[in-house]
Amino acid sequence: MGGLQYLLAEKVAALAWSQPAYLYSRNYISDLGIPHCGVIADGREICSPCMR
């Protein structure tokens, strides 16, 4: 049951990303809660929807 709740919560959080869209193949779930927008060490540009 806990796994299903996690997957549902992850899907809801991922849907909040619009520009750029959250892609499971490109983003990590930890990107959804990143406290600052910008480029990180591996070169990816990220910005959590709650920081906009």
N, C-alpha and C positions, 0 to 999 in steps of 0.2 A: 504494500500500500504506500509506503514512504517513497519508493522509487517512482511510482506513478504521480504522486504529488510533486516531486522534484521536477519531472519532465514537463508537467503542466505549468508549473511556475516558471520554468526556463522558457517555455514557448510564449507565455504572456509577456515576460520581460523582453524577449527578442523582438516581439511584434511592436514594442514601443520605439525601436530604432527605425528611423525613416531615411535620414541622409547621413551617411550611406546606410543602406539596409544591412541588418545583421545577417550574416551568412554562416551557417554551421561549418562550412568547409574553410572559412577564412578567419572567423573570430573565435575567441575563447569565451566561455561563460563568465570568466572573471572580468572581461571587458565591460560587461553590463554595469558594474559597480565602480569603475575606475573614478577616482576623485578629481582628476584633472584632464582636460582635453589636450591633445598634442601627439607628437610622434614618440614612440617608445623605443627602447634599445634595439629591438629586432626590425625597426624601420616601418612598422605599421602605424598609421594614423588612427587614433581612436578618440571617441568622445561619447561618454555615456549619455543617454537621453535625459537623465535627471540633472545633468550639468548644463543644459541649454536653457 
